[in-house]
């Protein structure tokens, strides 16, 4: 199919043109694209046999569904004028949930719970190969170590059997499984399942880039894991969900493995489990107050009578500034979610899980432009009954996306207890300092080499470091500290230095700020 026809088709779709001939042309094009895609997917399936073929067949069912919906979408999925603030009681303050106290039988609640960690991501943003969950974040402990320690502590304390489930992707599965052997003697049963593998689509032809199901050589670039919204289908398809329901499990607590604040909260769990049957809450999203750093985070709105997640990608361009405003949209989604297992099963079987499509454009190494169709786990909130937001303290959102975040969690701002990080009581204010490390610190290995030891940051408000900078042992940072080595310069902060409200620049002059 000619690229110009494709461009015309896509342009027509975007404008939502529905006048006679154009609509007819679009429909013809859409059918042609669908049948071309189906033919290509069948060819891909024919390139392998056995269990791989079966797994891919199931994956492709989900992909076909997304692709069909992608071709039918006309214009933005949200009409701005229909957006309303969520009703008062649909986002509850955490204090109210705390006020209910805990039951005598905490163990009964815990035995209904499964902890699920989203473990599909690689550590590439921090210059690491392999799964992000295997990066050391504190005292040689990885994200995965800390998660296992937290759940083991719960199981020992309450004599319970809370399992850990990891949703891996084809990028992380093999390396993760190798490492799981080291937890054999821990008191945590660990399960894994793989999220789907979808074909990247050539932006011009809207057909798969890959010509075989192989994950080696050039073909590997043709595949991607389709975002964490895929959890519902892939968990259900894996058979593990039915197994856990049969064991009496009722709820999952889902979070990103790199969010070190996402520990099991007994008060939220009790709130879920103790709802009367007719008003059983099937989905809780933990939200927290927006700061200037969170302006792009998804938020909760009321839309056509349902609580709904609004992501920046769905916002019409004219309203993006309004979306980013801290005064209108005061909270954002932490991606800590508590979801009913039987409800997921019901929605999967009814094919009623309708998640907005995120169209993610990428450029492959060879320069080819492709499109990835993805979904987000929180977008399903509108499909569940009696969904609820809980406005939790900021401490439950502690993601480690960059080495700047890593510096915070490695420092004396936090203490580590049974796998959980808590803000040091010696810090006088509850907010974390604003840390910006320059590109010389992006790679974890280089970051480690630039700090002889992690500085004392208890009284730090703001830190900016840029250029070729190293810090010696036992450095103390207070107030606002800015260290900038100009191009070709190098700055070594000597061991034992105390920098308080200081600017250290390329010519090594130290000035009061």
N, C-alpha and C positions, 0 to 999 in steps of 0.2 A: 504494500500500500504506500503510495507516494507520501513523502514527508509533508508536502504542502497541504495535501488533503487532511493529514493528521492535525497540522497546525490550525487549519480552518475548523476542524471538528472541535478541537479543544477550546478554541476561541469562542465558537458558537455556544459550547456548554457553559463557559464562564459567564457569558453575557445572559445566559438563560433565555436565549432567543426562542420564542415558541410560535413564531408566525409560520403558517402553512408549510411552504416548500422547505424552509430551513429545518423545521421540526422533523419533517419526513426524511430529509437527507441525514440528519443527525441519527435518527432511529436506525436507518439502514447501515450507517457507519458503525453504530454501536453494536449491532448484531454481527456485522462482519468482524469487528475487533474481538468480540467474545468468542466467535467460532475459531478465529485464527489463534487466539490464546489457548483455547481448549485443545486444538490440534497440537500446538507446541508442548503443552503439558503432557499430553499422551506420549509424544515422542520422547520426552525426558524420562517418563516412567518406563518406557521400553528399553531405556539404556541400562537398566539394572534388573535384578530379580531377587527373590527371597524376601527376608524381613525388611530390608532397606526400601524395597518397592512398596510394601504395605504401609510403612511409616510415612513415606512420601505421599502416598495416595491420600492418607488422612490429612496430612498437612495441606495438600493442594485443594482439598474441599474447602478449608477455611480461606485459602488464598483466593479461590474462585469467587467466593462470596464477597470478599473485600473488593476484588477487581470489578465485579458487576456493579457494586454500589458506587465505586469510584467513577465508573462511566456514567452513572445515572445522576450523580450529584450536580445540581444546578445552583451556582451561587453559594454564598456563605450558609453554614448550617444553623446559624443563629440570626434571628431578626432582633436587632438591638432594641427596638422599641418595646419588645415583649419582655425584656429582662426586668425582674423585680428583685427587691431585697428579700432574702429568705425570712420566713415568719420567725418571730421572737424565739419560740420554743424549739425551732429546728436546728439551732446551733447553741448548745448548752455550755455554760462556763464549767471548766474542770472542777472548780470549787464545789459546784452543786453535786457532781458525781462523787467527789470525795466525802461530802456531807452524809452520804448514805451509809458510810462505814463499810466494814467487811463482814461477811457471814462467818458463823462458827466453822463452817466446813469449806475453807478455801480450797482444800484438796479436791472436793467434788467439782468445783468450777474448773480447776486446772486440768482435771482428767478429761474435760470436754474440749480441750484446746489443742491446736496444732500450730506451731510457729513456722511460717513460711518466709524464707529469705529469697529475694530476687538476686540471683547469682549469675546473670548472663553476661556481665560486662567485663571488658579487659582493662588492664591498668595503663592503657596507652596515653591517657591524658596526663599521667605522671611519669611518662617515659619508661614504663615497665612492660615486659612481655608477660603473657599468661594472665590468668584470672585476677581481677582486682582484689578479690577477697583474700588472696594469699600474700598481700603486701603487709609488712610489719608496721603496726601503728603505735604500739606502746609496749615498752619492756620486751621487745622481741615477739610480742603476740600479734598475730594477724587478725584481720576482721573476723575470719572464720573461728580462730581460737577463742576470741572474746565472746562470740555468739554461743559457742559450745559451753564455755564456762558459765555464762548466764543461765542457760537452761539446766545445766547439771546442778547448779546451785539451787534452783527452784525445785527440781526433782528430789534432791537430798533433803532440803528444808521441810518440804510438805509431804514427802514420801509419795510422789506422784510419778506419772509416766507421760510427760509432755514430749512428743517427738519433734524433731527438726526436719523440715523438708526444704531442700534446695531446688529452686527452679534454675537449671543450668541452660546454657545455649550450646550449640555445636562448637563455639569458640572456647568454652570453659569446661565442658563435661569431662574430657579425658584427664586433664590436669587435676581437677577437683577430686575425681574418684580415686586417683593415686594417693592423694593426701589424706583421704577419709580413713585410711587404714590406721592412722595414728590415734584415732579416737575410739578404737575398738573397746578399750577398757573404761571408757567414760560412761557415766550413767545418762546417756542420751541415745535414743534410737534415731539414726539418721537415714532418711530416704532421699532419693533424687528423682527428678523426672526432667525431660528435655523440652524446652519450648520449641515451637515449630521452626521449620527452615523454609523460608519463602524465596522465590526467585526475584532478583532485581530486574526492573523493567527498563528497557531502552527508551529514553525519553522521546525519541523521534518515532519509532515504529510501534511503541507500546507493546512490545513482545519481550519474552525473557532474553537476557543477555547470554545465559549459559546454554550450552548445547548438550551437556550431560549432567547427571546427578553427582558426578565425582567432586570431591572436595580438595583435589590436588591440582597443582599447576594453575593455569589461567582460569580454569573453571571455578576455582574457589572464590574468586572475586564476584561471581554471579549470584551469591546467596547471602541472606541476612536474617537475623532473628527479628521478628516483627513487633518489637516493643513489648512492654510488660502487660498490655491488655490481653495478650495471647494466653495469659495464665489460666483463664477459665476453660478454654477449649483444650489446651494441652494437658492440664491437670486431669480433666475429665477423661480425655482420650487415653491417658496413661494407665488407667485402671486403678491408680493409687488412691484416688478420691473415694471410690466405692469401698476399697479396703479399709480406709480410715473411718468412714461412716459406719461400717460393720463393726468396728471396734468401739463405737459409742462416741466418736468425736463429732462435735457439733459446730465449732467455730474455728476459723483460721485467723491468725494475726499475721498480716502481710506487711513487709517493709523492705526497703533497699538495704542490702548487706553493708553498704558504706555509710548508713546513718547510725552513728554510735549512740544516739539518744533513744533509739527505738527498742526499748526493753519491754518485757511483758508487764503491763500495768494491771494489778489485781483489781483496782477499783473499776476500771473500764470493763474488765472481764465480768465482774460481778453484776454491773449494770446490765450487760447484755443477757447474761444467763437468767437473771431474776425478773425479766419482763413477763407480764401475763401473756398467756398463749395467743389470745386474739390480737394483741398489739405487739407481738414479738418483733423486735428490731432486727432487721436482717443485714444491715450495713452501717458501720460507723466509720466516718472519716475524721481523723485527727487534723485539726487546722490550728494555726497559731497566728499571732498578730504580725502583720506585714511591717517590715522596716524598709528603708530606702534600698537595701541590698536585695530585697525579694520582689521587686516590682514585676518580674516576669512570671512569677509563680501562679499556677492555676488557682481559681477562687470558686466559692460556692454561690450559686444564684438560685432564685426560684424562677422556673420557666415552664409555662403551660401546666401549672399546678404541681410540678415535681421539683425536688431538690436536684440540682444539676451542676456538674463541674464545668467551669468555663476556662478554657486554656487560651493563651495569647494567640495561638495559631488560628483560633476560630473568630477572632475579633476583627470586624471590618476595619480597614486601614484608618478611616476617619476617626475611629474611637479608641485607637491604641493608647493615646496619652491619657484618656479618661480611665482606661483599664489599669494603667500603671499607677494611677493616683492612689495614694495611701488613705486619702480621706473618703473616697467613695467605696473602694473595695478594701476593707480593713484586714482581711484574713487571707491566708493562702494554705494550700493543701500540702501537708508534710509527707504524703504518701505512706503514712502509717494507717493501715486499714484493718478493720475487724469485720469479717464476713461470715454469714451462715453457710455451712457446707451443704445442707439439704436444699437451700435456696439456689445455690450455684447449680446443683444437679438438676433441679426443676427447670431453671432458665435455659440450661444447655439442651435439655431434652425437648423443650418447647421451641427451641431455636429463637428465643426471645431476647438474646443478649445483643443489644443494638448499640455498638460503640462508634462514636464519631471517628472518621478516618483522618489520620495525620499524614499528609503527603510530604515526604522528606526527600528533597532533591540532593543527589550526591554526584561527585565526579570521580570516576575510577582512575587508577594510576596512569592508564594509557590515555587519559583525557576524555574518555567516553562519558556522556551525561546520562545518568540513570535516575529512576524514581523508586523510592521504597514506600510501600503502604504500611502504616503502623497504627497501633491503637494504644490507649493508656488505661491502666487497670482501674483508676479512679473514675473514669468516664461511665462505668457501669452503675454508679450510684443511683441513676434515674430508673434503673430496671428493678430495683429491690423495694420491698415493702417497708414502710416506717423507717426510712433511712434517716440518719442523724449525723450532725457535725458536733464534735466536742472541741472547744477552744482550749488547747492544752498549753502548759508553760513552754517557753522557747527551748528549754533544756531537752525536750523530747525530739528536737530537730537539730542534729549535730552531724551533718553530712561531711564527708571528707572527699572532696572532688579534686583538690589541688594540694600542692605542698604547703601553701599558705594555711590551709585548713589543718594539714598534718602537724605543722608547728604548734598550733593551738592545743591539739589533743595530746601532744607529746610533752607539753610544758607543765609547770607546777600549778597552772590554773585548774587542773583536774587531778583528782585522785582516783585510783583504780581499786575497785573492791568486787570480787567475785565476777569479773568480766564486765562490770558496769562502771562507766565514767561519771563522776559527779563533780560539780564545780566546787573548788576548794572553799571552805568556810572562811579562809583568810582573805579571800577576794572581797573587797568592800561593796562592789556593785555587781548586780546579777548579769550584766551584759558582757559579752566577750569583746576583747579589743578588735579593732579593724586592722587586719594584717594584709599587706600587699608585697609579695616577694617577686622580684623581676625575673626575666627569662633565664638568667644564669642559675636559677633555683628550680626550674620546672621539672627537671629529671630527678627522681628520688635519689639516685646514686650521687649525683652532683650536690644535691641539697644536703645529704648526710655529710659529705666531705667538707662543706662550708661551715658547719657548726662543730667545734670541738666538744661542746656540750650544749644542751638546750638552755637558752638564757632564762633568768628569773623574770617572769612576765606578770607577776601578781598585781603590780600597780601600773600596767601599761594600758594606754587608751588607743594609741594608733602607732603602727609601725609600717614604714615604707622602706624597702631595700632594693636598690637597683645597681646593676653592673657587677664588676668583679670584686666581691666583698666576702671576707671570712670573719667569723667571730670566734674568739678564743674561749677558754674554759671560764665558767663562773661569771659570765657577763650579766649585768642587771639592767633591765630596760624599764623606764618609768615615764608616764605622761605620753607626749608625742615625740617619737624618735624617727628621724629621716636620715638614711645613709645612702648617698648617691656617689658611685664611682663613675666618673666620666669615661668616655671611650679611651682605651689605652692606659687608664689609671687603675690602680688596685688599692683597696683599703683593707687593712687588717685591724680589727678591733682587738686590742690586747686583752689577755686573760685578766679577769678581775675588774674590768672597767665597769663603771656605773654611768649610764647615759640617761639623763633626765631632761625632758624637753630640749633635745639637742638636734641640730642639723649638722651632719658630717658630710662634707662635699668632697669632690675630686681632688682639691688641693690640700686636703687633710686639715683645713681650718675647722676648729670646733667652736661653734657659736651658741650662745644661749638663744633659745627659740622665743 
